């Protein structure tokens, strides 16, 4: 469909039908990005105060926490309250979710879950307000690179929520909104050749996906003489993993457009995005970001700490001082682009290894992660592939539900990876990586695989 029709008619109508004020929020965000840091701080204070009042009034866990601290969201300074509140994490939510949700949220509770990129999946709830603001931030940051709603976009993505959900209605919706979803889970010469053909025919304005998967696709196309043929491509947007200099170089060389980094998560929301000047801007109008050491104190510029977020529009399950598990360094620099949005330094974490199937096919780590996410009894996990391609799975049980079904894990992994040896072991804890994050997938077999050898 013509992009102008999608941009001005189809997309706004679809958002209204879904009960979301996305395009009204977008107009707010477009204006706020140019506000001064002081003005944005005032906006944050107003939104934080409103969020804390909702949490205190409607969420028993927050009400008890506020009472124990002796604070009142209706009267006290919201930033002073924030500084006193404890940090929360997936375990906090998992153990107290019924008391942390706001059952009276406008539009009702919408169930979400994470893929467990830190090795710890989570089921939780969001609301239409939060979804609308996150989507508005995404539209805003795409526009920084000349990509507008309705412009054709290819997704090299892997969430089974999208892959499994490709029923007739969703396929029609994607076609109408000019979106093309390609599965990132299984990248082999046959599928990548087909993706090259589809991208050429679709002629997208942007490509969105995991940097590791996009890099493998670009490297395969270069090595097999398949030229980049999307005439109207303006940007490649990468997210979900750390993008390194080598990946940027390969993607920039092959696609010959800006390679743009975004940072967010299903649980944390749309947090930060790179601008044309190369800075990573926090979505201050929607998110408060703190970078803290293990004791909860703010780290100094040049030091590394954990990203802790407060989503100002998460009313279904308020995320106040939520620990992301990701590491970054703060910066007080100002960006040459002129936006008043604050900046965040280098982000470390989410670096995952591709797995190698029995037939040599490269499989994105999230394909295995989603096997574990389906099991409610899993608290944490790590999947380790040896050089001989055998798989060892370590699992920490949550102790609240039924015991781990090891046979199901083995069957599901072998269904995705082929008849590889799989061993499942329950453990009391899983060691963290040097970055402070759990590495959810570790593969020693990837380096032995020749990407083009089976062409």
C-alpha positions as CSV (number, residue, x, y, z in Angstrom):
1,X,0.0,0.0,0.0
2,X,1.2,3.5,-0.7
3,X,3.2,4.8,2.3
4,X,1.2,8.1,2.5
5,X,-2.0,6.2,2.9
6,X,-0.5,4.0,5.6
7,X,1.0,7.0,7.4
8,X,-2.0,9.3,7.5
9,X,-4.9,6.9,7.4
10,X,-4.2,3.2,8.1
11,X,-1.7,3.4,11.0
12,X,-3.6,6.1,13.0
13,X,-6.9,4.2,12.4
14,X,-5.3,0.9,13.6
15,X,-3.9,2.5,16.7
16,X,-7.3,4.0,17.6
17,X,-9.0,0.7,17.0
18,X,-6.5,-0.9,19.5
19,X,-7.3,1.8,22.0
20,X,-3.9,3.5,21.9
21,X,-3.2,7.3,21.6
22,X,0.1,6.6,19.9
23,X,0.0,9.5,17.4
24,X,-1.0,12.0,20.1
25,X,1.9,10.8,22.2
26,X,4.1,11.1,19.1
27,X,3.3,14.8,18.8
28,X,4.3,15.2,22.5
29,X,7.6,13.4,22.0
30,X,8.4,15.4,18.8
31,X,8.1,18.6,20.8
32,X,9.8,17.4,24.0
33,X,13.0,16.2,22.3
34,X,14.0,19.8,21.7
35,X,13.3,20.9,25.3
36,X,16.2,21.9,27.6
37,X,17.4,19.3,30.1
38,X,15.9,21.4,32.9
39,X,12.5,21.5,31.1
40,X,12.6,17.8,30.6
41,X,13.5,17.3,34.2
42,X,10.3,19.2,35.1
43,X,8.2,17.0,32.8
44,X,9.8,13.9,34.4
45,X,8.9,15.2,37.9
46,X,5.3,15.7,36.9
47,X,5.0,12.3,35.3
48,X,6.8,10.6,38.1
49,X,4.6,12.2,40.7
50,X,1.5,10.9,38.8
51,X,2.9,7.4,38.5
52,X,3.9,7.2,42.2
53,X,0.4,8.3,43.2
54,X,-1.2,5.6,41.0
55,X,1.2,3.0,42.5
56,X,0.5,4.0,46.0
57,X,-3.3,4.1,45.5
58,X,-3.7,1.0,43.4
59,X,-0.8,-1.4,44.1
60,X,-0.7,-3.0,47.6
61,X,3.1,-3.7,47.3
62,X,3.9,-0.1,46.6
63,X,1.5,1.1,49.2
64,X,3.2,-1.0,51.9
65,X,6.6,0.1,50.7
66,X,5.7,3.8,50.8
67,X,4.2,3.3,54.3
68,X,7.4,1.6,55.6
69,X,9.5,4.5,54.2
70,X,7.1,7.1,55.7
71,X,6.6,8.8,52.3
72,X,3.4,10.1,50.6
73,X,3.3,10.4,46.8
74,X,0.6,13.0,47.0
75,X,2.7,15.5,49.1
76,X,6.4,14.6,48.9
77,X,8.9,15.5,46.2
78,X,8.8,12.6,43.6
79,X,12.5,12.5,43.1
80,X,13.2,12.4,46.8
81,X,10.7,9.4,47.0
82,X,12.4,7.7,44.1
83,X,15.8,8.0,45.7
84,X,14.5,6.2,48.8
85,X,12.7,3.3,47.0
86,X,14.4,-0.1,46.8
87,X,15.4,-1.4,43.4
88,X,13.2,-4.1,42.0
89,X,14.1,-6.9,39.6
90,X,12.4,-10.0,38.0
91,X,12.5,-11.9,41.2
92,X,10.7,-9.1,43.0
93,X,8.0,-9.0,40.4
94,X,7.7,-12.8,40.1
95,X,7.2,-13.1,43.9
96,X,4.9,-10.1,44.4
97,X,3.1,-9.6,41.0
98,X,-0.4,-9.9,42.3
99,X,0.3,-7.0,44.7
100,X,2.3,-5.0,42.2
101,X,-0.3,-4.8,39.4
102,X,-2.8,-2.0,39.0
103,X,-6.0,-3.9,38.2
104,X,-7.9,-0.6,37.7
105,X,-5.6,0.6,34.9
106,X,-7.4,2.2,32.0
107,X,-8.1,-0.3,29.2
108,X,-7.2,-3.3,31.3
109,X,-4.2,-5.4,31.9
110,X,-2.3,-6.8,28.8
111,X,-0.1,-9.9,29.4
112,X,3.5,-9.7,28.2
113,X,6.6,-11.9,28.7
114,X,10.3,-11.6,28.1
115,X,12.6,-13.9,26.2
116,X,14.9,-14.0,29.2
117,X,17.9,-12.3,27.5
118,X,19.7,-12.4,30.9
119,X,18.8,-16.0,31.5
120,X,15.8,-15.1,33.6
121,X,12.4,-15.0,31.8
122,X,9.5,-13.0,33.1
123,X,5.7,-12.9,32.6
124,X,4.2,-9.5,33.5
125,X,1.6,-6.9,32.4
126,X,1.5,-3.7,30.4
127,X,-1.2,-1.2,29.5
128,X,-2.2,0.7,26.3
129,X,-0.6,3.9,27.6
130,X,2.8,2.3,27.9
131,X,2.6,0.5,24.6
132,X,1.5,3.8,22.9
133,X,4.4,5.8,24.3
134,X,6.9,3.1,23.5
135,X,5.7,2.9,19.9
136,X,5.7,6.7,19.7
137,X,9.3,6.7,20.7
138,X,10.1,4.2,18.1
139,X,8.4,6.2,15.4
140,X,10.2,9.4,16.6
141,X,13.6,7.8,16.4
142,X,13.0,6.2,13.0
143,X,12.1,9.7,11.7
144,X,15.6,10.9,12.8
145,X,16.8,9.0,9.8
146,X,14.0,9.9,7.4
147,X,12.0,6.7,8.0
148,X,8.3,7.5,8.5
149,X,5.3,5.4,9.5
150,X,4.1,3.5,6.4
151,X,7.5,3.3,4.8
152,X,8.3,-0.4,4.0
153,X,10.3,-2.0,6.7
154,X,11.9,-5.5,6.9
155,X,12.2,-7.2,10.3
156,X,14.9,-9.9,10.7
157,X,13.5,-10.9,14.0
158,X,12.9,-13.9,16.1
159,X,10.3,-13.6,18.8
160,X,7.8,-16.5,18.6
161,X,5.1,-14.0,19.6
162,X,5.6,-12.6,16.1
163,X,6.6,-15.8,14.2
164,X,3.9,-18.0,15.6
165,X,1.4,-15.2,15.3
166,X,1.6,-15.0,11.6
167,X,-2.0,-16.1,11.1
168,X,-4.0,-14.8,8.2
169,X,-5.1,-11.6,9.9
170,X,-1.6,-10.6,11.0
171,X,-0.2,-11.4,7.5
172,X,-2.8,-9.1,6.0
173,X,-2.1,-6.4,8.6
174,X,1.6,-6.5,7.9
175,X,1.0,-6.3,4.2
176,X,-1.3,-3.3,4.7
177,X,1.2,-1.5,7.0
178,X,4.1,-2.3,4.7
179,X,6.0,-4.6,7.1
180,X,7.8,-7.9,6.2
181,X,8.9,-10.3,8.9
182,X,11.7,-12.7,8.3
183,X,12.7,-15.3,10.9
184,X,16.1,-14.8,12.4
185,X,16.2,-18.2,14.1
186,X,17.6,-20.3,11.3
187,X,20.1,-18.7,9.0
188,X,21.4,-21.1,6.4
189,X,22.4,-20.5,2.8
190,X,19.0,-21.5,1.5
191,X,17.0,-19.2,3.8
192,X,19.4,-16.3,3.4
193,X,19.3,-16.6,-0.4
194,X,15.5,-16.5,-0.2
195,X,15.7,-13.5,2.2
196,X,17.9,-11.7,-0.3
197,X,15.2,-12.3,-3.0
198,X,12.4,-11.1,-0.7
199,X,14.2,-7.9,0.4
200,X,15.0,-7.1,-3.2
201,X,11.3,-7.4,-4.1
202,X,10.1,-5.6,-1.0
203,X,12.5,-2.6,-1.4
204,X,12.4,-1.4,2.2
205,X,13.2,2.0,3.5
206,X,14.6,0.4,6.7
207,X,15.7,-3.0,8.0
208,X,15.4,-3.8,11.7
209,X,16.9,-6.7,13.5
210,X,19.6,-8.3,15.7
211,X,23.1,-7.1,14.8
212,X,24.4,-10.7,14.8
213,X,21.8,-12.0,12.5
214,X,22.0,-9.0,10.1
215,X,25.8,-9.3,10.1
216,X,25.7,-12.9,9.1
217,X,23.2,-12.2,6.4
218,X,25.3,-9.3,5.0
219,X,28.5,-11.4,5.2
220,X,26.8,-14.3,3.4
221,X,25.5,-12.0,0.6
222,X,29.0,-10.4,0.1
223,X,30.7,-13.7,0.0
224,X,28.3,-15.2,-2.5
225,X,28.1,-12.2,-4.8
226,X,24.6,-11.1,-3.9
227,X,24.6,-7.3,-4.1
228,X,22.5,-5.0,-1.9
229,X,19.5,-4.1,-4.1
230,X,17.1,-2.1,-1.8
231,X,17.1,1.2,-3.7
232,X,15.2,3.2,-1.1
233,X,17.0,1.9,2.0
234,X,17.8,4.7,4.5
235,X,18.9,3.0,7.6
236,X,19.6,-0.3,9.3
237,X,18.3,-0.4,12.9
238,X,19.9,-2.9,15.3
239,X,18.8,-3.8,18.8
240,X,18.5,-6.7,21.2
241,X,22.3,-7.3,21.5
242,X,25.5,-5.3,21.8
243,X,26.6,-4.2,18.3
244,X,30.4,-4.1,18.0
245,X,32.7,-2.2,15.6
246,X,33.2,-5.2,13.3
247,X,29.4,-5.7,12.9
248,X,28.9,-2.0,12.1
249,X,31.7,-2.1,9.5
250,X,30.2,-5.1,7.7
251,X,26.7,-3.8,7.8
252,X,27.7,-0.3,6.7
253,X,29.8,-1.6,3.9
254,X,27.1,-3.9,2.5
255,X,24.0,-1.8,3.0
256,X,25.8,1.6,2.5
257,X,23.4,3.4,4.9
258,X,23.7,4.4,8.6
259,X,23.7,1.5,11.1
260,X,21.7,2.8,14.1
261,X,21.7,1.3,17.6
262,X,18.6,1.1,19.8
263,X,18.4,0.0,23.4
264,X,15.3,-1.4,25.1
265,X,13.5,-4.6,26.1
266,X,10.1,-6.1,26.4
267,X,10.1,-5.6,30.1
268,X,11.9,-2.3,30.3
269,X,10.4,-0.6,27.2
270,X,11.9,1.7,24.7
271,X,14.8,3.2,26.6
272,X,17.4,4.9,24.4
273,X,18.3,5.3,20.7
274,X,21.2,6.6,18.6
275,X,20.8,9.9,16.7
276,X,22.4,10.9,13.4
277,X,25.3,12.5,15.4
278,X,26.1,9.1,16.9
279,X,25.0,9.8,20.5
280,X,22.7,7.4,22.4
281,X,19.8,9.5,23.7
282,X,17.6,8.4,26.6
283,X,13.8,8.8,26.0
284,X,13.6,11.2,29.0
285,X,9.9,12.0,28.3
286,X,9.1,8.3,29.0
287,X,11.9,6.9,31.1
288,X,14.2,7.8,34.0
289,X,17.6,6.1,33.8
290,X,19.9,5.7,36.7
291,X,23.3,4.0,36.4
292,X,24.1,2.6,39.8
293,X,26.8,0.5,41.5
294,X,26.0,-2.7,43.4
295,X,25.1,-0.8,46.6
296,X,22.6,1.4,44.7
297,X,24.8,4.6,44.5
298,X,25.2,6.5,41.2
299,X,28.5,5.8,39.5
300,X,30.7,8.6,38.3
301,X,31.3,9.5,34.7
302,X,33.7,7.0,33.1
303,X,32.7,4.2,35.5
304,X,30.4,1.3,34.7
305,X,27.2,0.5,36.5
306,X,23.9,-1.2,36.1
307,X,21.1,0.5,34.2
308,X,18.1,1.0,36.5
309,X,15.0,2.4,34.9
310,X,11.7,3.9,35.9
311,X,9.1,3.7,33.1
312,X,7.0,6.8,33.6
313,X,4.1,5.4,31.5
314,X,3.9,1.9,32.9
315,X,0.7,2.1,34.8
316,X,-0.4,-1.6,34.7
317,X,2.6,-2.8,36.6
318,X,4.7,0.2,37.7
319,X,8.4,-0.3,37.0
320,X,10.0,1.9,39.5
321,X,13.8,1.5,39.9
322,X,13.7,-1.7,37.8
323,X,17.1,-3.4,37.4
324,X,17.7,-4.3,33.8
325,X,20.8,-6.4,34.3
326,X,22.6,-4.3,31.6
327,X,25.7,-2.3,32.3
328,X,26.6,1.1,31.0
329,X,28.6,4.2,31.8
330,X,27.0,7.7,32.4
331,X,28.0,10.7,30.4
332,X,27.3,14.4,30.9
333,X,28.2,15.4,27.4
334,X,25.8,17.4,25.2
335,X,25.0,16.2,21.7
336,X,25.7,18.2,18.6
337,X,22.2,17.3,17.2
338,X,20.7,19.9,19.6
339,X,18.3,17.6,21.3
340,X,17.9,18.1,25.1
341,X,17.5,14.4,25.7
342,X,20.1,13.0,28.1
343,X,22.8,10.7,26.9
344,X,24.0,7.3,27.9
345,X,27.5,5.9,27.3
346,X,28.6,2.5,26.0
347,X,26.1,-0.3,26.9
348,X,27.5,-3.7,27.7
349,X,25.5,-6.9,27.8
350,X,23.2,-9.1,25.8
351,X,26.0,-10.5,23.7
352,X,24.8,-13.9,22.7
353,X,26.3,-16.8,20.7
354,X,24.6,-18.4,17.7
355,X,24.1,-22.1,18.1
356,X,25.0,-24.6,15.4
357,X,22.4,-27.2,14.5
358,X,23.1,-30.9,13.7
359,X,23.0,-30.0,9.9
360,X,25.4,-27.0,10.4
361,X,22.6,-24.4,10.2
362,X,23.2,-21.3,12.3
363,X,20.4,-20.8,14.8
364,X,19.9,-17.5,16.7
365,X,20.2,-17.9,20.5
366,X,16.7,-16.7,21.1
367,X,15.4,-19.8,19.4
368,X,16.7,-21.8,22.3
369,X,15.9,-19.2,24.9
370,X,12.2,-19.3,24.0
371,X,12.2,-23.1,24.7
372,X,13.1,-22.2,28.3
373,X,10.7,-19.2,28.6
374,X,7.7,-21.5,28.0
375,X,8.4,-23.3,31.3
376,X,7.0,-21.5,34.3
377,X,9.1,-23.5,36.7
378,X,12.4,-22.0,35.3
379,X,13.8,-19.2,37.3
380,X,17.2,-19.0,35.5
381,X,19.0,-20.9,32.9
382,X,22.1,-21.2,30.7
383,X,22.5,-23.1,27.5
384,X,26.1,-24.1,26.7
385,X,27.1,-25.7,23.4
386,X,30.4,-27.6,23.3
387,X,32.8,-27.7,20.4
388,X,31.3,-31.1,19.3
389,X,27.9,-29.3,19.2
390,X,26.5,-31.2,22.2
391,X,24.3,-29.1,24.5
392,X,24.4,-28.7,28.2
393,X,21.5,-26.9,29.9
394,X,21.8,-25.6,33.5
395,X,18.5,-24.7,35.1
396,X,17.6,-23.0,38.4
397,X,14.1,-24.0,39.5
398,X,11.8,-21.3,40.9
399,X,10.7,-23.6,43.8
400,X,7.1,-22.4,43.4
401,X,5.7,-24.6,40.7
402,X,6.1,-28.1,39.3
403,X,9.6,-29.6,38.9
404,X,11.5,-29.1,35.7
405,X,10.4,-31.3,32.8
406,X,13.9,-32.3,31.5
407,X,12.5,-34.5,28.7
408,X,10.4,-31.6,27.3
409,X,13.5,-29.3,27.2
410,X,15.5,-32.0,25.4
411,X,12.7,-32.7,22.9
412,X,12.1,-29.0,22.2
413,X,15.8,-28.2,21.7
414,X,16.3,-31.2,19.4
415,X,13.3,-30.2,17.4
416,X,15.0,-26.8,16.7
417,X,18.6,-27.9,16.5
418,X,18.3,-31.5,15.2
419,X,19.4,-34.7,16.9
420,X,22.2,-33.3,19.0
421,X,23.1,-34.7,22.5
422,X,21.3,-32.6,25.1
423,X,21.9,-32.9,28.9
424,X,19.8,-31.0,31.4
425,X,21.1,-30.3,34.9
426,X,19.3,-28.5,37.8
427,X,21.6,-26.3,39.8
428,X,21.3,-23.9,42.7
429,X,22.9,-20.9,40.9
430,X,24.5,-19.8,37.6
431,X,27.7,-17.8,37.5
432,X,27.6,-14.4,36.0
433,X,29.8,-13.1,33.2
434,X,32.5,-10.4,33.7
435,X,30.0,-7.8,32.6
436,X,27.7,-8.6,35.5
437,X,25.1,-10.3,33.3
438,X,24.1,-13.9,33.0
439,X,25.2,-15.3,29.6
440,X,22.0,-17.1,28.6
441,X,23.7,-18.9,25.6
442,X,27.3,-19.8,25.3
443,X,28.5,-21.6,22.2
444,X,32.0,-22.9,21.4
445,X,30.8,-24.5,18.2
446,X,30.0,-21.3,16.2
447,X,33.6,-20.6,15.3
448,X,34.0,-23.9,13.6
449,X,31.2,-23.3,11.1
450,X,31.9,-22.0,7.6
451,X,29.1,-19.7,6.7
452,X,29.3,-20.2,2.9
453,X,30.7,-23.8,2.8
454,X,27.4,-25.4,2.0
455,X,26.4,-23.0,-0.8
